[in-house]
């Protein structure tokens, strides 16, 4: 699912939103302003970094139960 984290520069709050490519500009659910910045989530960063670096999956994580310390998924690819 394409769920992204955003930060509103107007009211200084963070929120998540399901966003598709054809969706209009994202607006803050708290104040309604459209001056928001997309944040990089920890799991998305790990996935993109490992794909970029072409690290074998066996060396991506020392934990056997989870690829991310921030979620319970068995693979970061299921986060994005």
C-alpha distances in whole Angstrom, upper triangle without the diagonal:
4,6,9,13,16,19,22,25,27,26,25,22,19,16,12,10,7,9,9,12,15,14,17,18,16,19,20,19,23,25,24,24,22,23,20,19,16,16,15,14,16,13,12,16,17,14,16,19,19,18,21,24,23,24,24,22,25,26,22,23,26,24,24,22,19,18,17,19,17,15,16,14,16,14,13,11,9,8,6
4,6,10,13,16,19,22,24,24,23,20,17,14,10,8,6,6,7,9,12,12,15,15,13,16,17,18,21,23,21,21,19,20,17,16,12,13,13,12,15,13,11,14,16,14,14,18,19,18,20,23,23,24,25,23,26,26,23,24,27,26,26,24,21,19,18,20,17,16,18,16,18,16,14,12,11,9,6
4,7,10,14,16,19,21,21,19,17,13,10,7,5,4,6,9,12,14,13,15,14,12,14,14,15,18,20,19,19,17,18,15,14,11,11,11,10,13,12,10,14,16,15,15,19,20,19,21,24,24,25,26,24,27,27,23,23,27,25,26,23,20,19,17,19,15,15,17,16,18,17,14,13,12,9,8
4,7,10,13,16,18,18,16,14,11,8,5,6,6,7,10,12,15,13,14,13,10,13,13,14,16,18,17,17,15,15,12,10,7,7,8,8,11,11,10,12,15,14,14,17,19,19,20,23,24,25,26,24,27,27,23,24,27,26,27,25,21,19,17,18,15,15,18,17,20,18,15,15,14,11,9
4,7,10,13,16,15,13,11,7,6,4,7,9,10,13,15,18,15,16,14,11,12,11,12,14,16,16,15,14,14,10,9,6,5,7,7,11,12,11,12,15,16,16,18,20,21,22,24,26,26,28,26,29,28,24,24,27,26,27,25,22,20,17,18,14,15,19,18,21,20,16,17,16,13,12
4,7,10,12,12,10,8,6,5,6,8,11,11,14,16,18,15,15,12,9,9,8,11,12,13,13,12,11,10,6,5,4,5,9,10,13,15,14,15,18,19,18,20,23,23,24,26,28,29,31,29,32,31,27,27,30,29,31,29,25,24,21,21,18,19,22,22,25,23,20,20,20,16,15
4,6,9,9,7,6,4,7,9,11,14,14,18,19,21,18,17,14,11,10,8,11,11,12,12,11,10,9,5,5,7,7,10,12,15,17,16,17,20,21,21,22,25,26,26,28,30,31,33,32,34,33,29,29,32,31,33,31,27,26,23,23,19,21,25,25,28,26,23,24,23,20,19
4,5,6,5,5,6,8,11,12,16,16,19,20,21,18,16,13,10,8,6,9,9,9,9,8,8,6,4,6,9,10,14,16,19,21,20,21,24,25,24,26,29,29,29,32,34,34,37,35,38,36,33,33,35,35,37,35,31,30,26,26,23,24,28,28,31,30,26,27,27,23,22
4,6,5,8,9,12,15,16,19,19,22,22,23,20,18,15,13,11,9,13,12,10,11,9,9,6,6,7,11,12,16,18,21,23,22,22,26,27,26,27,30,31,30,32,35,36,38,37,40,38,34,35,37,37,39,37,34,32,28,28,25,27,31,31,34,32,29,30,29,26,25
4,6,8,11,13,16,17,20,20,23,24,24,21,19,15,13,11,9,12,10,8,9,7,9,7,8,11,14,15,19,21,24,26,25,25,29,30,29,31,34,34,34,36,39,39,42,41,43,41,38,38,40,40,42,40,36,35,31,31,28,30,33,34,37,35,32,32,32,28,27
4,6,9,11,15,16,20,21,24,25,26,22,20,17,14,12,9,10,8,7,10,9,11,10,10,12,15,16,19,20,23,26,25,26,29,30,30,31,34,35,35,37,39,39,42,40,42,41,37,37,39,38,40,38,35,34,30,30,26,28,31,32,35,34,31,32,31,28,27
4,7,10,14,16,20,20,24,25,26,23,21,18,15,13,10,12,10,10,12,11,12,10,9,11,13,13,16,17,20,23,22,22,26,27,27,28,31,32,32,34,36,36,39,37,39,38,34,34,36,35,37,35,32,31,27,26,23,25,29,30,33,32,28,30,29,25,25
4,7,10,13,17,18,22,23,24,21,20,17,14,12,8,9,8,9,12,11,13,11,10,11,12,12,15,15,18,21,20,21,24,25,25,27,30,31,31,33,35,35,37,35,37,36,32,32,34,33,35,33,29,28,25,24,21,22,26,27,30,29,26,27,26,23,22
4,7,10,14,15,19,21,22,19,19,16,12,11,9,10,9,11,13,13,13,12,9,9,10,9,12,12,15,17,17,18,21,22,22,24,26,27,28,30,32,32,34,32,34,33,29,28,31,30,31,29,26,25,21,21,17,19,22,23,26,25,22,23,23,19,19
4,7,10,12,16,18,20,17,17,15,11,10,8,8,9,12,12,13,13,13,10,10,10,10,12,12,15,16,16,18,20,21,21,24,26,26,27,30,31,31,33,31,33,32,28,28,31,29,31,28,25,24,21,21,17,18,21,21,25,24,21,22,20,17,17
4,7,9,13,16,17,15,15,14,10,11,10,10,12,14,14,15,14,15,11,11,9,10,11,10,14,14,14,16,19,19,19,22,24,24,25,28,29,29,31,28,31,30,26,26,29,27,28,26,23,22,19,19,16,16,19,19,22,21,18,19,17,14,13
4,6,10,13,14,11,12,11,8,9,9,9,12,15,13,14,13,14,12,12,10,11,13,13,16,16,15,18,20,19,20,23,25,24,25,28,29,30,31,29,32,32,28,28,31,29,30,28,24,23,21,22,18,18,20,20,23,22,19,19,17,14,13
4,7,10,12,10,12,12,10,12,13,12,16,18,16,17,15,17,14,14,12,13,14,14,17,16,15,18,20,19,19,22,24,23,25,28,28,29,30,28,31,31,27,28,31,29,30,27,24,23,21,23,19,18,20,19,22,20,18,17,15,13,11
4,7,8,6,9,9,8,11,13,14,17,18,16,16,14,16,13,13,11,13,14,15,18,17,15,18,20,19,18,22,24,22,24,27,27,29,30,28,32,31,28,29,32,31,31,29,26,24,23,24,21,21,23,21,24,22,19,18,17,14,12
4,6,5,9,10,10,14,16,17,20,22,19,19,16,18,16,16,14,16,17,17,20,19,16,19,22,20,19,23,24,22,23,27,27,29,30,28,32,32,29,30,33,32,32,30,27,26,24,27,24,23,25,23,25,23,20,18,17,16,13
4,6,8,10,11,15,18,19,22,23,20,20,16,18,16,16,14,17,17,18,22,21,17,20,22,20,19,22,24,22,23,26,27,29,30,29,33,33,29,31,35,34,34,33,29,27,26,29,26,25,27,25,27,24,22,19,19,18,14
4,7,9,11,15,18,19,22,23,19,19,16,18,17,18,16,19,20,22,25,24,21,23,26,24,23,26,28,26,26,30,30,33,34,33,36,36,33,35,38,37,38,36,33,31,30,32,29,28,30,28,30,28,25,23,22,21,18
4,7,8,11,14,15,19,19,16,16,13,16,15,16,14,18,19,20,24,23,21,23,26,24,23,27,29,27,27,31,32,33,35,33,37,37,33,35,38,37,37,35,32,30,29,31,28,27,29,27,30,28,25,23,22,20,18
4,6,9,13,14,17,17,13,13,10,13,13,14,14,18,20,21,25,25,22,24,28,26,25,28,31,29,29,33,34,36,37,36,40,39,36,37,40,39,40,38,35,33,31,33,29,29,32,30,33,31,28,26,25,23,20
4,6,10,12,15,15,11,10,7,9,9,11,11,15,18,19,23,24,21,23,26,25,24,27,29,28,28,32,33,35,37,36,39,38,35,36,39,38,39,37,34,32,30,31,28,28,31,30,32,30,27,26,25,23,20
4,7,9,12,12,9,9,6,8,7,9,9,13,16,17,21,21,19,21,24,24,23,26,28,27,28,31,32,34,36,34,37,37,33,34,37,36,37,35,31,30,27,28,25,25,28,27,30,28,25,24,24,21,18
4,6,9,8,6,5,4,7,7,10,11,14,17,19,22,23,22,23,27,26,26,28,31,30,31,34,35,37,39,37,40,39,35,36,39,38,39,37,33,32,29,30,26,27,29,29,32,31,27,27,26,23,21
4,5,6,5,5,6,8,7,10,11,14,17,18,21,23,21,23,26,27,26,28,31,31,31,34,36,37,39,37,40,39,35,35,38,36,38,35,32,31,28,28,24,25,28,28,32,30,27,27,26,23,22
4,6,6,8,10,12,11,13,14,16,19,19,22,24,23,25,28,28,28,30,33,33,33,36,38,38,40,38,40,40,36,36,38,37,38,35,32,31,28,28,25,25,27,28,31,30,28,28,26,23,22
4,6,8,11,12,12,14,16,17,20,20,24,25,25,26,29,30,30,32,34,35,35,38,40,40,42,40,42,41,37,37,39,38,39,36,33,33,29,29,25,26,29,30,33,32,30,30,29,25,25
4,6,9,10,11,14,16,18,22,22,26,27,27,28,31,32,31,33,36,36,37,39,41,42,44,42,44,43,40,39,42,41,42,40,36,36,32,32,28,29,32,33,36,35,32,33,31,28,27
4,7,9,10,14,16,18,22,23,26,27,26,28,31,31,31,33,36,36,36,39,40,41,43,42,44,43,40,40,42,41,43,40,37,36,33,33,29,30,33,33,36,35,32,32,30,27,26
4,6,8,11,14,17,20,22,25,27,25,27,30,30,29,32,35,34,34,37,39,40,42,41,44,43,39,39,42,41,43,40,37,35,32,33,29,30,33,33,37,35,32,32,31,27,26
4,6,9,12,15,18,20,24,25,23,24,28,28,27,29,32,32,31,34,36,38,40,39,42,40,37,37,40,40,41,39,36,34,31,32,28,29,32,32,35,33,30,29,29,26,24
4,7,10,13,17,19,22,24,22,23,27,27,26,28,31,31,30,33,35,36,39,38,41,39,36,36,39,39,41,39,35,33,30,31,28,29,32,32,35,33,29,29,29,26,24
4,7,9,13,15,19,21,19,19,23,24,22,24,27,27,27,30,32,33,35,34,37,36,32,33,36,35,37,35,31,29,26,27,24,25,28,28,31,29,25,26,26,22,20
4,6,10,12,16,18,16,16,20,20,19,21,24,24,23,26,29,30,32,31,34,32,29,30,33,32,34,33,29,27,24,24,22,23,27,26,29,27,23,23,24,20,18
4,7,9,13,14,12,13,17,17,16,18,21,21,20,23,25,26,29,28,30,29,25,26,29,29,31,29,26,23,21,22,19,20,23,23,25,23,19,19,20,16,15
4,6,10,12,10,10,14,15,14,15,19,19,19,21,24,24,27,25,28,26,23,23,26,26,28,26,23,20,18,18,16,17,21,21,23,21,17,18,18,15,14
4,7,9,7,6,10,11,10,12,15,16,16,18,20,20,23,22,24,23,19,20,23,23,25,24,20,17,15,16,14,15,19,18,20,18,14,15,16,13,12
4,6,5,6,9,10,11,12,14,15,16,18,20,20,22,20,22,21,17,17,20,20,22,20,17,14,11,12,10,12,15,15,17,15,11,13,13,10,10
4,6,5,6,9,10,10,12,14,15,16,18,17,19,18,20,18,14,14,17,16,19,18,14,12,8,9,8,10,13,13,15,13,10,12,13,10,11
4,5,5,6,9,10,11,12,14,15,16,16,17,15,17,16,12,12,15,15,16,15,11,9,6,9,7,8,11,10,12,10,6,9,10,7,8
4,5,5,6,8,10,11,12,14,15,15,17,16,18,17,14,15,18,18,19,18,14,12,10,12,11,12,14,13,14,11,7,8,10,7,6
4,5,5,6,8,10,10,12,14,14,16,15,18,16,13,14,17,18,20,19,16,12,11,13,12,13,16,15,16,13,9,11,13,11,10
4,6,5,6,8,10,10,12,11,13,12,14,13,9,10,14,14,16,16,13,9,8,10,11,12,14,13,13,11,7,9,12,10,11
4,6,5,6,9,10,11,10,12,11,14,13,9,11,15,15,16,16,13,9,9,13,13,13,15,12,12,9,6,6,10,9,8
4,6,5,6,9,10,11,13,13,16,15,12,14,18,19,20,20,17,13,13,16,16,16,18,16,16,13,9,9,12,11,10
4,5,5,6,8,9,12,12,15,13,10,13,16,18,19,20,17,13,13,15,16,17,19,17,17,14,11,12,15,14,13
4,5,5,6,6,8,8,11,10,7,10,14,15,17,18,15,11,12,15,16,17,18,16,15,12,10,10,14,14,13
4,6,5,7,9,10,13,12,10,13,17,18,19,20,17,13,14,18,18,19,20,17,16,13,11,10,14,14,13
4,6,8,11,13,16,14,12,16,19,21,22,23,20,16,17,20,21,21,23,21,20,16,14,13,17,17,15
4,5,9,11,14,12,10,14,17,19,21,22,20,16,17,20,21,22,23,21,20,17,15,15,19,19,18
4,6,9,11,10,10,14,17,19,19,21,19,15,17,20,22,22,23,20,19,15,14,14,18,18,18
4,6,8,7,7,10,13,16,16,18,16,13,15,18,20,20,21,19,17,14,13,14,17,18,18
4,5,6,7,10,12,14,14,17,15,13,16,18,21,21,21,18,15,13,14,14,17,18,19
4,5,5,8,10,12,11,13,12,9,13,16,18,17,17,14,12,9,11,11,14,16,17
4,6,7,8,10,10,12,12,10,14,16,19,18,18,16,12,11,13,14,17,18,20
4,6,7,10,11,14,13,10,13,15,18,18,18,17,14,13,13,15,18,19,20
4,7,9,10,12,10,7,10,12,15,15,15,14,12,10,10,12,15,15,16
4,5,7,9,8,6,8,9,13,13,13,12,10,10,10,13,15,15,17
4,6,9,9,8,10,11,14,15,14,14,12,12,14,16,18,18,21
4,6,6,7,9,9,12,12,11,12,10,11,12,16,16,17,20
4,6,8,10,11,14,13,11,11,8,10,13,15,16,17,20
4,7,9,10,12,10,8,8,6,9,12,14,14,15,18
4,6,7,9,8,6,6,4,6,8,11,11,12,15
4,7,9,8,8,7,6,5,6,9,10,10,13
4,5,6,7,7,8,7,6,10,11,9,12
4,6,8,9,10,11,10,14,14,12,15
4,7,9,11,11,10,13,13,10,13
4,6,9,9,9,12,10,9,12
4,6,9,9,12,10,10,14
4,5,7,9,7,8,11
4,7,9,8,10,13
4,5,6,8,10
4,5,5,7
4,5,6
4,6
4
